[in-house]
């Protein structure tokens, strides 16, 4: 259902930029949300950002607000995560996930509910930020 690609390389220096993409296919939901989550070594999954297909509303976790930007190309069913001013603590495996219940993805990104409430997951991609 998902392919998750990393644009720009997985190793980046602190202060640099990186762009991730997530292409979704094989689903027929009229409305859905796609979110980005990450898991740093030895830590739980953390919500990063999500975007709703219905109106393009975006949501961000507190640790990335002002630095990361999520966007989408609905024709290509692809979601992008532009990561600017990256920090070593951004090092993690990044996953994209989709659910037809927009609220589920939003609440999982914001930490209101557990991340695994989101139904569909892509393969992760490793992002390493060096100091």
N, C-alpha and C positions, 0 to 999 in steps of 0.2 A: 504494500500500500504506500510505502514511503521510500523515497531515496533522500539521503541527506548528504549534501556536498559541502565541502569547505573550500571557499574561494580565497586565495591569497596565502595559502600556506598555514601550517599548524603551529609554527614556532614564530613568535613575534616578541620584540623587545617592549618593555614597559613604556607606555606613552604612545605606542604605535597603534595601528588599526588593522582590522581583519573583518572579512565579510563571510558569513555563513549563509547557505541557501538550503531550503528544504522543499522538495518537489513531492506533492501528494497526488496519488492516482488511485483508481479502482474503487472509488466511493461515489455514492449518489445522494449525499445529503444536500438539501437545499441551503441550509444554514449550518455553519460550523465555526469553530475557532481552532486556530493552530497556535500552539505555544512552544516556547523554548524553555527547556529546563537544563540544569547542569548538575554534575556530581563531581565534586573535588575529592581527591584521595582521602579516604577515611571519613568522609562526611556523607550526610544524607543528601538526597536530591533537593535542589533549590530552584524555585521558580524564577525565571529570568524576564520573560515578556510573552505577551500573546496579542493576537489580532483577531477580531471577529469579521467573518465574511459578510455579515448582513450590512454593517454600516462602517466598517473599517476602524471601529473603536480599538484603541490600543491600551495596554496596561503593562506596567513595569514593576519588577521587584525593587525594593529600596536600594539595594547595593549597586544597581546599574543605572538608575535614573539619571538622566542628563548626559550619559556617556554612550549608551546603546540606543539604537533606533530600529524598530521592527517595521517592515513594510511588506506589501504583497502585490503580486501580479496575478489577478484572478483569472486571466485568460490562460496563463500557464500553470495555474494552481500551485504557485511557488511563493514561498515566504522567505524573506531575507532578514538577517540580523546583522546590522552594521555595528561593529564594535569599535569605538574610538577611545582613545586615552586608556588603553587597557592596563591593568595592574597585575602583579604576580598572583594576587588572590583571585583573579579571573581564570586561572589555570584549572581546567576541569574537562571532563567529557561532556559535550553538549548534545542534547537530544531534542528532536522536535516531536511533538505529540498532537493528536487531533481528537476532537470529540464533537458530536452533533449537538451536545448540550453546551452552549457557549458559557453559561454560568459555571459549569464544572471546570472548564479550563481557566477561566478568570480566577475563580476561588483557589484553584491549585497553584496558580502563579503567585497569587498574593499570600499564600500560606494559610488560608482559612481552612482548607481541607487538604488531605494528604495527596501528594503528587500522583499516586497510583490510582486515583479515582478517574483519571483520564484514560480513555479506552484504547486508543491506537497510538503506537509508538514506532518511531523510526530508529535506525541504528545510530549509535552515537559517533561523534567525531571529536578527537582530542585537540584541545587548544592549550598550548603551553606558552606562558608569558614569562620571559626571563627578565631578571632585574638588572 
